[in-house]
């Protein structure tokens, strides 16, 4: 393999590898839908996730279909509550 081919291969791998590595981050996501007792969705509800280990608090608001998401959470147990 010539130096030029080796350099080209290294450059291509350098461009592709960050995308592969980012897919391996040690994080997770909690998602869900908030519903009332009749099964209807609740928009605008405040949802809180608290890490049992670090006590870090994350808060979000449900969308118009009652959905919520907490992306990029560290692995662990969380208490989720809705107001």
KAZIPE-V609281 format. One line per field, one symbol per residue. psi: psi as a letter, one per 30 degrees, with the letter a starting at -180 (. if undefined). burial: # if it has 16 or more other ideal C-beta (glycine too) atoms within 10 Angstrom, else .. Layout:
psi: ???
burial: ???
//
This chain:
psi: kleeeeeeeeeeeeeeeeeeeffgkillkklakklafffkljkgkkkkkkkfefgkkkklkkafggllkjlhkkkakkkklk.
burial: .................................#..........#.###.#......#.#.#...#.#.#.......#.....
//
